[in-house]
Amino acid sequence: MSVLRVTANSDTCAVSSLCVYRLPGVFDQDEDGLVVVLDETPGSDLHDEVRRAARGCPTKSIRVTEE
């Protein structure tokens, strides 16, 4: 089973909040509205949704890697 890792670049975040609405247990926003990753290694039941959130990010600020 692979481990999925999630990172986010707050420098390029456009504060669209799409990731937070899709997966509030994995993503949040800081006081400026910029993306924060709450769970860098979400469970396998969330992998598809995390990938969708990354693809749906308008600035491609979310990165997903698998090990």
CHARMM-style PDB file with segment names, atoms N, HN, CA, C and O in Angstrom:
ATOM      1  N   MET     1       0.841  -1.175   0.000  1.00  0.00      PROA
ATOM      2  CA  MET     1       0.000   0.000   0.000  1.00  0.00      PROA
ATOM      3  C   MET     1       0.891   1.245   0.000  1.00  0.00      PROA
ATOM      4  O   MET     1       1.847   1.326   0.772  1.00  0.00      PROA
ATOM      5  N   SER     2       0.584   2.194  -0.848  1.00  0.00      PROA
ATOM      6  HN  SER     2      -0.192   2.129  -1.475  1.00  0.00      PROA
ATOM      7  CA  SER     2       1.387   3.403  -0.934  1.00  0.00      PROA
ATOM      8  C   SER     2       0.935   4.426   0.105  1.00  0.00      PROA
ATOM      9  O   SER     2      -0.211   4.430   0.555  1.00  0.00      PROA
ATOM     10  N   VAL     3       1.877   5.287   0.466  1.00  0.00      PROA
ATOM     11  HN  VAL     3       2.808   5.284   0.101  1.00  0.00      PROA
ATOM     12  CA  VAL     3       1.590   6.389   1.378  1.00  0.00      PROA
ATOM     13  C   VAL     3       1.452   7.646   0.540  1.00  0.00      PROA
ATOM     14  O   VAL     3       2.342   7.987  -0.239  1.00  0.00      PROA
ATOM     15  N   LEU     4       0.346   8.321   0.702  1.00  0.00      PROA
ATOM     16  HN  LEU     4      -0.377   8.043   1.334  1.00  0.00      PROA
ATOM     17  CA  LEU     4       0.094   9.557  -0.022  1.00  0.00      PROA
ATOM     18  C   LEU     4       0.496  10.718   0.889  1.00  0.00      PROA
ATOM     19  O   LEU     4       0.082  10.779   2.047  1.00  0.00      PROA
ATOM     20  N   ARG     5       1.298  11.631   0.362  1.00  0.00      PROA
ATOM     21  HN  ARG     5       1.634  11.582  -0.578  1.00  0.00      PROA
ATOM     22  CA  ARG     5       1.729  12.810   1.121  1.00  0.00      PROA
ATOM     23  C   ARG     5       1.191  14.069   0.447  1.00  0.00      PROA
ATOM     24  O   ARG     5       1.219  14.204  -0.777  1.00  0.00      PROA
ATOM     25  N   VAL     6       0.706  14.977   1.274  1.00  0.00      PROA
ATOM     26  HN  VAL     6       0.684  14.867   2.267  1.00  0.00      PROA
ATOM     27  CA  VAL     6       0.110  16.212   0.778  1.00  0.00      PROA
ATOM     28  C   VAL     6       0.912  17.402   1.290  1.00  0.00      PROA
ATOM     29  O   VAL     6       1.196  17.503   2.483  1.00  0.00      PROA
ATOM     30  N   THR     7       1.268  18.288   0.390  1.00  0.00      PROA
ATOM     31  HN  THR     7       1.037  18.205  -0.580  1.00  0.00      PROA
ATOM     32  CA  THR     7       1.893  19.552   0.765  1.00  0.00      PROA
ATOM     33  C   THR     7       1.162  20.662   0.025  1.00  0.00      PROA
ATOM     34  O   THR     7       0.484  20.420  -0.973  1.00  0.00      PROA
ATOM     35  N   ALA     8       1.310  21.878   0.528  1.00  0.00      PROA
ATOM     36  HN  ALA     8       1.861  22.075   1.339  1.00  0.00      PROA
ATOM     37  CA  ALA     8       0.668  23.014  -0.109  1.00  0.00      PROA
ATOM     38  C   ALA     8       1.595  24.222  -0.052  1.00  0.00      PROA
ATOM     39  O   ALA     8       2.323  24.422   0.920  1.00  0.00      PROA
ATOM     40  N   ASN     9       1.555  25.010  -1.097  1.00  0.00      PROA
ATOM     41  HN  ASN     9       0.964  24.849  -1.887  1.00  0.00      PROA
ATOM     42  CA  ASN     9       2.373  26.212  -1.194  1.00  0.00      PROA
ATOM     43  C   ASN     9       1.493  27.420  -0.904  1.00  0.00      PROA
ATOM     44  O   ASN     9       0.715  27.843  -1.759  1.00  0.00      PROA
ATOM     45  N   SER    10       1.613  27.971   0.287  1.00  0.00      PROA
ATOM     46  HN  SER    10       2.245  27.627   0.982  1.00  0.00      PROA
ATOM     47  CA  SER    10       0.784  29.126   0.643  1.00  0.00      PROA
ATOM     48  C   SER    10       1.190  30.377  -0.128  1.00  0.00      PROA
ATOM     49  O   SER    10       0.413  31.327  -0.214  1.00  0.00      PROA
ATOM     50  N   ASP    11       2.399  30.389  -0.691  1.00  0.00      PROA
ATOM     51  HN  ASP    11       3.031  29.617  -0.621  1.00  0.00      PROA
ATOM     52  CA  ASP    11       2.843  31.547  -1.473  1.00  0.00      PROA
ATOM     53  C   ASP    11       2.065  31.701  -2.775  1.00  0.00      PROA
ATOM     54  O   ASP    11       1.931  32.812  -3.288  1.00  0.00      PROA
ATOM     55  N   THR    12       1.552  30.602  -3.312  1.00  0.00      PROA
ATOM     56  HN  THR    12       1.661  29.699  -2.895  1.00  0.00      PROA
ATOM     57  CA  THR    12       0.810  30.676  -4.575  1.00  0.00      PROA
ATOM     58  C   THR    12      -0.697  30.493  -4.376  1.00  0.00      PROA
ATOM     59  O   THR    12      -1.463  30.556  -5.338  1.00  0.00      PROA
ATOM     60  N   CYS    13      -1.118  30.269  -3.142  1.00  0.00      PROA
ATOM     61  HN  CYS    13      -0.496  30.218  -2.360  1.00  0.00      PROA
ATOM     62  CA  CYS    13      -2.532  30.049  -2.836  1.00  0.00      PROA
ATOM     63  C   CYS    13      -3.353  31.289  -3.199  1.00  0.00      PROA
ATOM     64  O   CYS    13      -2.965  32.415  -2.891  1.00  0.00      PROA
ATOM     65  N   ALA    14      -4.487  31.064  -3.854  1.00  0.00      PROA
ATOM     66  HN  ALA    14      -4.802  30.148  -4.103  1.00  0.00      PROA
ATOM     67  CA  ALA    14      -5.361  32.158  -4.281  1.00  0.00      PROA
ATOM     68  C   ALA    14      -6.562  32.325  -3.346  1.00  0.00      PROA
ATOM     69  O   ALA    14      -7.464  33.110  -3.634  1.00  0.00      PROA
ATOM     70  N   VAL    15      -6.578  31.600  -2.240  1.00  0.00      PROA
ATOM     71  HN  VAL    15      -5.845  30.962  -2.006  1.00  0.00      PROA
ATOM     72  CA  VAL    15      -7.634  31.697  -1.233  1.00  0.00      PROA
ATOM     73  C   VAL    15      -9.008  31.375  -1.835  1.00  0.00      PROA
ATOM     74  O   VAL    15     -10.004  32.016  -1.499  1.00  0.00      PROA
ATOM     75  N   SER    16      -9.051  30.393  -2.712  1.00  0.00      PROA
ATOM     76  HN  SER    16      -8.242  29.873  -2.985  1.00  0.00      PROA
ATOM     77  CA  SER    16     -10.339  29.998  -3.294  1.00  0.00      PROA
ATOM     78  C   SER    16     -11.144  29.138  -2.327  1.00  0.00      PROA
ATOM     79  O   SER    16     -12.368  29.058  -2.440  1.00  0.00      PROA
ATOM     80  N   SER    17     -10.473  28.500  -1.384  1.00  0.00      PROA
ATOM     81  HN  SER    17      -9.479  28.566  -1.292  1.00  0.00      PROA
ATOM     82  CA  SER    17     -11.087  27.667  -0.337  1.00  0.00      PROA
ATOM     83  C   SER    17     -11.697  26.371  -0.850  1.00  0.00      PROA
ATOM     84  O   SER    17     -12.340  25.658  -0.080  1.00  0.00      PROA
ATOM     85  N   LEU    18     -11.519  26.047  -2.108  1.00  0.00      PROA
ATOM     86  HN  LEU    18     -10.997  26.626  -2.734  1.00  0.00      PROA
ATOM     87  CA  LEU    18     -12.104  24.827  -2.654  1.00  0.00      PROA
ATOM     88  C   LEU    18     -11.608  23.588  -1.922  1.00  0.00      PROA
ATOM     89  O   LEU    18     -12.388  22.672  -1.662  1.00  0.00      PROA
ATOM     90  N   CYS    19     -10.332  23.548  -1.590  1.00  0.00      PROA
ATOM     91  HN  CYS    19      -9.699  24.292  -1.802  1.00  0.00      PROA
ATOM     92  CA  CYS    19      -9.782  22.384  -0.906  1.00  0.00      PROA
ATOM     93  C   CYS    19     -10.383  22.236   0.491  1.00  0.00      PROA
ATOM     94  O   CYS    19     -10.648  21.120   0.938  1.00  0.00      PROA
ATOM     95  N   VAL    20     -10.595  23.341   1.172  1.00  0.00      PROA
ATOM     96  HN  VAL    20     -10.380  24.248   0.809  1.00  0.00      PROA
ATOM     97  CA  VAL    20     -11.151  23.311   2.526  1.00  0.00      PROA
ATOM     98  C   VAL    20     -12.590  22.816   2.493  1.00  0.00      PROA
ATOM     99  O   VAL    20     -12.993  22.018   3.340  1.00  0.00      PROA
ATOM    100  N   TYR    21     -13.362  23.282   1.525  1.00  0.00      PROA
ATOM    101  HN  TYR    21     -13.035  23.930   0.837  1.00  0.00      PROA
ATOM    102  CA  TYR    21     -14.748  22.832   1.401  1.00  0.00      PROA
ATOM    103  C   TYR    21     -14.814  21.348   1.056  1.00  0.00      PROA
ATOM    104  O   TYR    21     -15.694  20.633   1.536  1.00  0.00      PROA
ATOM    105  N   ARG    22     -13.890  20.890   0.230  1.00  0.00      PROA
ATOM    106  HN  ARG    22     -13.175  21.470  -0.160  1.00  0.00      PROA
ATOM    107  CA  ARG    22     -13.897  19.490  -0.191  1.00  0.00      PROA
ATOM    108  C   ARG    22     -13.435  18.558   0.929  1.00  0.00      PROA
ATOM    109  O   ARG    22     -14.033  17.504   1.147  1.00  0.00      PROA
ATOM    110  N   LEU    23     -12.384  18.939   1.630  1.00  0.00      PROA
ATOM    111  HN  LEU    23     -11.898  19.795   1.452  1.00  0.00      PROA
ATOM    112  CA  LEU    23     -11.784  18.064   2.647  1.00  0.00      PROA
ATOM    113  C   LEU    23     -11.365  18.861   3.889  1.00  0.00      PROA
ATOM    114  O   LEU    23     -10.177  19.114   4.087  1.00  0.00      PROA
ATOM    115  N   PRO    24     -12.314  19.250   4.710  1.00  0.00      PROA
ATOM    116  CA  PRO    24     -11.973  20.059   5.889  1.00  0.00      PROA
ATOM    117  C   PRO    24     -11.102  19.339   6.918  1.00  0.00      PROA
ATOM    118  O   PRO    24     -10.495  19.993   7.766  1.00  0.00      PROA
ATOM    119  N   GLY    25     -11.029  18.035   6.863  1.00  0.00      PROA
ATOM    120  HN  GLY    25     -11.522  17.504   6.174  1.00  0.00      PROA
ATOM    121  CA  GLY    25     -10.155  17.306   7.774  1.00  0.00      PROA
ATOM    122  C   GLY    25      -8.712  17.258   7.318  1.00  0.00      PROA
ATOM    123  O   GLY    25      -7.818  16.922   8.094  1.00  0.00      PROA
ATOM    124  N   VAL    26      -8.484  17.596   6.049  1.00  0.00      PROA
ATOM    125  HN  VAL    26      -9.210  17.869   5.418  1.00  0.00      PROA
ATOM    126  CA  VAL    26      -7.133  17.563   5.482  1.00  0.00      PROA
ATOM    127  C   VAL    26      -6.597  18.977   5.296  1.00  0.00      PROA
ATOM    128  O   VAL    26      -5.410  19.227   5.506  1.00  0.00      PROA
ATOM    129  N   PHE    27      -7.472  19.906   4.900  1.00  0.00      PROA
ATOM    130  HN  PHE    27      -8.436  19.703   4.729  1.00  0.00      PROA
ATOM    131  CA  PHE    27      -7.060  21.280   4.615  1.00  0.00      PROA
ATOM    132  C   PHE    27      -7.793  22.271   5.516  1.00  0.00      PROA
ATOM    133  O   PHE    27      -8.924  22.036   5.942  1.00  0.00      PROA
ATOM    134  N   ASP    28      -7.121  23.371   5.790  1.00  0.00      PROA
ATOM    135  HN  ASP    28      -6.203  23.562   5.444  1.00  0.00      PROA
ATOM    136  CA  ASP    28      -7.725  24.482   6.520  1.00  0.00      PROA
ATOM    137  C   ASP    28      -7.108  25.763   5.967  1.00  0.00      PROA
ATOM    138  O   ASP    28      -6.327  25.733   5.017  1.00  0.00      PROA
ATOM    139  N   GLN    29      -7.468  26.875   6.574  1.00  0.00      PROA
ATOM    140  HN  GLN    29      -8.103  26.900   7.346  1.00  0.00      PROA
ATOM    141  CA  GLN    29      -6.919  28.160   6.176  1.00  0.00      PROA
ATOM    142  C   GLN    29      -6.360  28.862   7.400  1.00  0.00      PROA
ATOM    143  O   GLN    29      -6.880  28.719   8.506  1.00  0.00      PROA
ATOM    144  N   ASP    30      -5.291  29.625   7.189  1.00  0.00      PROA
ATOM    145  HN  ASP    30      -4.868  29.742   6.290  1.00  0.00      PROA
ATOM    146  CA  ASP    30      -4.734  30.408   8.285  1.00  0.00      PROA
ATOM    147  C   ASP    30      -5.505  31.721   8.414  1.00  0.00      PROA
ATOM    148  O   ASP    30      -6.511  31.914   7.731  1.00  0.00      PROA
ATOM    149  N   GLU    31      -5.051  32.610   9.269  1.00  0.00      PROA
ATOM    150  HN  GLU    31      -4.234  32.453   9.824  1.00  0.00      PROA
ATOM    151  CA  GLU    31      -5.770  33.859   9.510  1.00  0.00      PROA
ATOM    152  C   GLU    31      -5.853  34.762   8.278  1.00  0.00      PROA
ATOM    153  O   GLU    31      -6.694  35.659   8.216  1.00  0.00      PROA
ATOM    154  N   ASP    32      -4.979  34.521   7.300  1.00  0.00      PROA
ATOM    155  HN  ASP    32      -4.296  33.792   7.350  1.00  0.00      PROA
ATOM    156  CA  ASP    32      -5.020  35.285   6.050  1.00  0.00      PROA
ATOM    157  C   ASP    32      -5.814  34.569   4.960  1.00  0.00      PROA
ATOM    158  O   ASP    32      -5.941  35.076   3.845  1.00  0.00      PROA
ATOM    159  N   GLY    33      -6.348  33.392   5.282  1.00  0.00      PROA
ATOM    160  HN  GLY    33      -6.245  32.980   6.187  1.00  0.00      PROA
ATOM    161  CA  GLY    33      -7.123  32.630   4.311  1.00  0.00      PROA
ATOM    162  C   GLY    33      -6.292  31.694   3.452  1.00  0.00      PROA
ATOM    163  O   GLY    33      -6.825  31.055   2.545  1.00  0.00      PROA
ATOM    164  N   LEU    34      -5.007  31.602   3.716  1.00  0.00      PROA
ATOM    165  HN  LEU    34      -4.574  32.121   4.452  1.00  0.00      PROA
ATOM    166  CA  LEU    34      -4.119  30.761   2.911  1.00  0.00      PROA
ATOM    167  C   LEU    34      -4.187  29.312   3.366  1.00  0.00      PROA
ATOM    168  O   LEU    34      -4.419  29.022   4.540  1.00  0.00      PROA
ATOM    169  N   VAL    35      -3.984  28.419   2.429  1.00  0.00      PROA
ATOM    170  HN  VAL    35      -3.795  28.655   1.475  1.00  0.00      PROA
ATOM    171  CA  VAL    35      -4.102  26.982   2.689  1.00  0.00      PROA
ATOM    172  C   VAL    35      -3.097  26.500   3.738  1.00  0.00      PROA
ATOM    173  O   VAL    35      -1.939  26.917   3.769  1.00  0.00      PROA
ATOM    174  N   VAL    36      -3.591  25.606   4.591  1.00  0.00      PROA
ATOM    175  HN  VAL    36      -4.532  25.267   4.565  1.00  0.00      PROA
ATOM    176  CA  VAL    36      -2.779  24.911   5.596  1.00  0.00      PROA
ATOM    177  C   VAL    36      -3.151  23.436   5.500  1.00  0.00      PROA
ATOM    178  O   VAL    36      -4.333  23.094   5.459  1.00  0.00      PROA
ATOM    179  N   VAL    37      -2.155  22.566   5.466  1.00  0.00      PROA
ATOM    180  HN  VAL    37      -1.195  22.844   5.500  1.00  0.00      PROA
ATOM    181  CA  VAL    37      -2.408  21.133   5.439  1.00  0.00      PROA
ATOM    182  C   VAL    37      -2.482  20.632   6.876  1.00  0.00      PROA
ATOM    183  O   VAL    37      -1.518  20.751   7.633  1.00  0.00      PROA
ATOM    184  N   LEU    38      -3.624  20.076   7.245  1.00  0.00      PROA
ATOM    185  HN  LEU    38      -4.406  19.980   6.630  1.00  0.00      PROA
ATOM    186  CA  LEU    38      -3.824  19.535   8.589  1.00  0.00      PROA
ATOM    187  C   LEU    38      -3.358  18.090   8.703  1.00  0.00      PROA
ATOM    188  O   LEU    38      -2.876  17.663   9.752  1.00  0.00      PROA
ATOM    189  N   ASP    39      -3.504  17.346   7.616  1.00  0.00      PROA
ATOM    190  HN  ASP    39      -3.895  17.693   6.763  1.00  0.00      PROA
ATOM    191  CA  ASP    39      -3.161  15.921   7.621  1.00  0.00      PROA
ATOM    192  C   ASP    39      -2.287  15.636   6.400  1.00  0.00      PROA
ATOM    193  O   ASP    39      -2.793  15.482   5.289  1.00  0.00      PROA
ATOM    194  N   GLU    40      -0.987  15.567   6.610  1.00  0.00      PROA
ATOM    195  HN  GLU    40      -0.575  15.692   7.513  1.00  0.00      PROA
ATOM    196  CA  GLU    40      -0.047  15.378   5.500  1.00  0.00      PROA
ATOM    197  C   GLU    40      -0.056  13.975   4.930  1.00  0.00      PROA
ATOM    198  O   GLU    40       0.411  13.763   3.811  1.00  0.00      PROA
ATOM    199  N   THR    41      -0.582  13.001   5.683  1.00  0.00      PROA
ATOM    200  HN  THR    41      -0.961  13.173   6.593  1.00  0.00      PROA
ATOM    201  CA  THR    41      -0.646  11.620   5.212  1.00  0.00      PROA
ATOM    202  C   THR    41      -2.051  11.065   5.490  1.00  0.00      PROA
ATOM    203  O   THR    41      -2.226  10.223   6.371  1.00  0.00      PROA
ATOM    204  N   PRO    42      -3.044  11.538   4.738  1.00  0.00      PROA
ATOM    205  CA  PRO    42      -4.414  11.077   4.975  1.00  0.00      PROA
ATOM    206  C   PRO    42      -4.581   9.593   4.665  1.00  0.00      PROA
ATOM    207  O   PRO    42      -3.823   9.010   3.889  1.00  0.00      PROA
ATOM    208  N   GLY    43      -5.580   9.007   5.284  1.00  0.00      PROA
ATOM    209  HN  GLY    43      -6.195   9.480   5.914  1.00  0.00      PROA
ATOM    210  CA  GLY    43      -5.870   7.591   5.080  1.00  0.00      PROA
ATOM    211  C   GLY    43      -6.252   7.271   3.654  1.00  0.00      PROA
ATOM    212  O   GLY    43      -6.642   8.152   2.887  1.00  0.00      PROA
ATOM    213  N   SER    44      -6.139   6.012   3.308  1.00  0.00      PROA
ATOM    214  HN  SER    44      -5.822   5.297   3.930  1.00  0.00      PROA
ATOM    215  CA  SER    44      -6.401   5.580   1.932  1.00  0.00      PROA
ATOM    216  C   SER    44      -7.836   5.865   1.501  1.00  0.00      PROA
ATOM    217  O   SER    44      -8.097   6.001   0.306  1.00  0.00      PROA
ATOM    218  N   ASP    45      -8.760   5.955   2.433  1.00  0.00      PROA
ATOM    219  HN  ASP    45      -8.548   5.844   3.404  1.00  0.00      PROA
ATOM    220  CA  ASP    45     -10.150   6.268   2.096  1.00  0.00      PROA
ATOM    221  C   ASP    45     -10.307   7.688   1.568  1.00  0.00      PROA
ATOM    222  O   ASP    45     -11.334   8.010   0.970  1.00  0.00      PROA
ATOM    223  N   LEU    46      -9.304   8.546   1.779  1.00  0.00      PROA
ATOM    224  HN  LEU    46      -8.470   8.285   2.265  1.00  0.00      PROA
ATOM    225  CA  LEU    46      -9.364   9.937   1.312  1.00  0.00      PROA
ATOM    226  C   LEU    46      -8.498  10.214   0.090  1.00  0.00      PROA
ATOM    227  O   LEU    46      -8.530  11.321  -0.448  1.00  0.00      PROA
ATOM    228  N   HSD    47      -7.726   9.230  -0.356  1.00  0.00      PROA
ATOM    229  HN  HSD    47      -7.700   8.331   0.081  1.00  0.00      PROA
ATOM    230  CA  HSD    47      -6.769   9.467  -1.438  1.00  0.00      PROA
ATOM    231  C   HSD    47      -7.417  10.028  -2.701  1.00  0.00      PROA
ATOM    232  O   HSD    47      -6.900  10.983  -3.282  1.00  0.00      PROA
ATOM    233  N   ASP    48      -8.526   9.458  -3.132  1.00  0.00      PROA
ATOM    234  HN  ASP    48      -8.945   8.682  -2.660  1.00  0.00      PROA
ATOM    235  CA  ASP    48      -9.171   9.954  -4.355  1.00  0.00      PROA
ATOM    236  C   ASP    48      -9.629  11.396  -4.201  1.00  0.00      PROA
ATOM    237  O   ASP    48      -9.462  12.202  -5.116  1.00  0.00      PROA
ATOM    238  N   GLU    49     -10.205  11.728  -3.048  1.00  0.00      PROA
ATOM    239  HN  GLU    49     -10.340  11.074  -2.304  1.00  0.00      PROA
ATOM    240  CA  GLU    49     -10.669  13.096  -2.813  1.00  0.00      PROA
ATOM    241  C   GLU    49      -9.507  14.078  -2.723  1.00  0.00      PROA
ATOM    242  O   GLU    49      -9.617  15.212  -3.190  1.00  0.00      PROA
ATOM    243  N   VAL    50      -8.397  13.655  -2.128  1.00  0.00      PROA
ATOM    244  HN  VAL    50      -8.308  12.734  -1.748  1.00  0.00      PROA
ATOM    245  CA  VAL    50      -7.224  14.520  -2.046  1.00  0.00      PROA
ATOM    246  C   VAL    50      -6.690  14.800  -3.448  1.00  0.00      PROA
ATOM    247  O   VAL    50      -6.333  15.935  -3.765  1.00  0.00      PROA
ATOM    248  N   ARG    51      -6.636  13.773  -4.279  1.00  0.00      PROA
ATOM    249  HN  ARG    51      -6.926  12.851  -4.022  1.00  0.00      PROA
ATOM    250  CA  ARG    51      -6.186  13.971  -5.668  1.00  0.00      PROA
ATOM    251  C   ARG    51      -7.117  14.934  -6.406  1.00  0.00      PROA
ATOM    252  O   ARG    51      -6.654  15.792  -7.159  1.00  0.00      PROA
ATOM    253  N   ARG    52      -8.425  14.795  -6.193  1.00  0.00      PROA
ATOM    254  HN  ARG    52      -8.801  14.098  -5.582  1.00  0.00      PROA
ATOM    255  CA  ARG    52      -9.388  15.712  -6.827  1.00  0.00      PROA
ATOM    256  C   ARG    52      -9.182  17.140  -6.339  1.00  0.00      PROA
ATOM    257  O   ARG    52      -9.243  18.085  -7.126  1.00  0.00      PROA
ATOM    258  N   ALA    53      -8.943  17.295  -5.060  1.00  0.00      PROA
ATOM    259  HN  ALA    53      -8.893  16.528  -4.421  1.00  0.00      PROA
ATOM    260  CA  ALA    53      -8.703  18.632  -4.508  1.00  0.00      PROA
ATOM    261  C   ALA    53      -7.458  19.254  -5.128  1.00  0.00      PROA
ATOM    262  O   ALA    53      -7.453  20.441  -5.455  1.00  0.00      PROA
ATOM    263  N   ALA    54      -6.404  18.461  -5.291  1.00  0.00      PROA
ATOM    264  HN  ALA    54      -6.408  17.497  -5.026  1.00  0.00      PROA
ATOM    265  CA  ALA    54      -5.179  18.966  -5.910  1.00  0.00      PROA
ATOM    266  C   ALA    54      -5.423  19.366  -7.360  1.00  0.00      PROA
ATOM    267  O   ALA    54      -4.964  20.417  -7.805  1.00  0.00      PROA
ATOM    268  N   ARG    55      -6.150  18.521  -8.096  1.00  0.00      PROA
ATOM    269  HN  ARG    55      -6.524  17.667  -7.734  1.00  0.00      PROA
ATOM    270  CA  ARG    55      -6.454  18.851  -9.497  1.00  0.00      PROA
ATOM    271  C   ARG    55      -7.352  20.077  -9.600  1.00  0.00      PROA
ATOM    272  O   ARG    55      -7.253  20.836 -10.563  1.00  0.00      PROA
ATOM    273  N   GLY    56      -8.224  20.278  -8.621  1.00  0.00      PROA
ATOM    274  HN  GLY    56      -8.305  19.661  -7.838  1.00  0.00      PROA
ATOM    275  CA  GLY    56      -9.169  21.392  -8.649  1.00  0.00      PROA
ATOM    276  C   GLY    56      -8.613  22.706  -8.149  1.00  0.00      PROA
ATOM    277  O   GLY    56      -9.277  23.737  -8.260  1.00  0.00      PROA
ATOM    278  N   CYS    57      -7.408  22.693  -7.601  1.00  0.00      PROA
ATOM    279  HN  CYS    57      -6.869  21.856  -7.511  1.00  0.00      PROA
ATOM    280  CA  CYS    57      -6.809  23.930  -7.095  1.00  0.00      PROA
ATOM    281  C   CYS    57      -6.489  24.851  -8.275  1.00  0.00      PROA
ATOM    282  O   CYS    57      -5.716  24.478  -9.157  1.00  0.00      PROA
ATOM    283  N   PRO    58      -7.076  26.050  -8.296  1.00  0.00      PROA
ATOM    284  CA  PRO    58      -6.882  26.934  -9.465  1.00  0.00      PROA
ATOM    285  C   PRO    58      -5.440  27.385  -9.674  1.00  0.00      PROA
ATOM    286  O   PRO    58      -5.064  27.740 -10.791  1.00  0.00      PROA
ATOM    287  N   THR    59      -4.631  27.378  -8.622  1.00  0.00      PROA
ATOM    288  HN  THR    59      -4.936  27.090  -7.715  1.00  0.00      PROA
ATOM    289  CA  THR    59      -3.237  27.805  -8.762  1.00  0.00      PROA
ATOM    290  C   THR    59      -2.254  26.644  -8.646  1.00  0.00      PROA
ATOM    291  O   THR    59      -1.040  26.848  -8.630  1.00  0.00      PROA
ATOM    292  N   LYS    60      -2.789  25.418  -8.566  1.00  0.00      PROA
ATOM    293  HN  LYS    60      -3.775  25.252  -8.579  1.00  0.00      PROA
ATOM    294  CA  LYS    60      -1.951  24.213  -8.448  1.00  0.00      PROA
ATOM    295  C   LYS    60      -1.013  24.307  -7.242  1.00  0.00      PROA
ATOM    296  O   LYS    60       0.142  23.886  -7.303  1.00  0.00      PROA
ATOM    297  N   SER    61      -1.530  24.864  -6.154  1.00  0.00      PROA
ATOM    298  HN  SER    61      -2.468  25.206  -6.104  1.00  0.00      PROA
ATOM    299  CA  SER    61      -0.735  25.041  -4.935  1.00  0.00      PROA
ATOM    300  C   SER    61      -0.671  23.793  -4.078  1.00  0.00      PROA
ATOM    301  O   SER    61       0.126  23.730  -3.142  1.00  0.00      PROA
ATOM    302  N   ILE    62      -1.493  22.799  -4.377  1.00  0.00      PROA
ATOM    303  HN  ILE    62      -2.141  22.850  -5.137  1.00  0.00      PROA
ATOM    304  CA  ILE    62      -1.504  21.564  -3.612  1.00  0.00      PROA
ATOM    305  C   ILE    62      -0.712  20.501  -4.381  1.00  0.00      PROA
ATOM    306  O   ILE    62      -0.929  20.286  -5.573  1.00  0.00      PROA
ATOM    307  N   ARG    63       0.200  19.852  -3.679  1.00  0.00      PROA
ATOM    308  HN  ARG    63       0.377  20.027  -2.711  1.00  0.00      PROA
ATOM    309  CA  ARG    63       1.022  18.822  -4.311  1.00  0.00      PROA
ATOM    310  C   ARG    63       0.775  17.495  -3.606  1.00  0.00      PROA
ATOM    311  O   ARG    63       0.766  17.424  -2.377  1.00  0.00      PROA
ATOM    312  N   VAL    64       0.578  16.464  -4.384  1.00  0.00      PROA
ATOM    313  HN  VAL    64       0.586  16.522  -5.382  1.00  0.00      PROA
ATOM    314  CA  VAL    64       0.349  15.118  -3.872  1.00  0.00      PROA
ATOM    315  C   VAL    64       1.439  14.214  -4.418  1.00  0.00      PROA
ATOM    316  O   VAL    64       1.674  14.172  -5.626  1.00  0.00      PROA
ATOM    317  N   THR    65       2.102  13.492  -3.527  1.00  0.00      PROA
ATOM    318  HN  THR    65       1.910  13.527  -2.546  1.00  0.00      PROA
ATOM    319  CA  THR    65       3.106  12.515  -3.934  1.00  0.00      PROA
ATOM    320  C   THR    65       2.764  11.183  -3.279  1.00  0.00      PROA
ATOM    321  O   THR    65       2.141  11.132  -2.218  1.00  0.00      PROA
ATOM    322  N   GLU    66       3.183  10.118  -3.930  1.00  0.00      PROA
ATOM    323  HN  GLU    66       3.689  10.159  -4.791  1.00  0.00      PROA
ATOM    324  CA  GLU    66       2.939   8.778  -3.390  1.00  0.00      PROA
ATOM    325  C   GLU    66       4.254   8.039  -3.268  1.00  0.00      PROA
ATOM    326  O   GLU    66       5.102   8.076  -4.160  1.00  0.00      PROA
ATOM    327  N   GLU    67       4.399   7.369  -2.139  1.00  0.00      PROA
ATOM    328  HN  GLU    67       3.711   7.340  -1.415  1.00  0.00      PROA
ATOM    329  CA  GLU    67       5.634   6.612  -1.882  1.00  0.00      PROA
ATOM    330  C   GLU    67       5.314   5.148  -1.765  1.00  0.00      PROA
ATOM    331  OT1 GLU    67       6.213   4.335  -1.549  1.00  0.00      PROA
TER     332      GLU     67
END
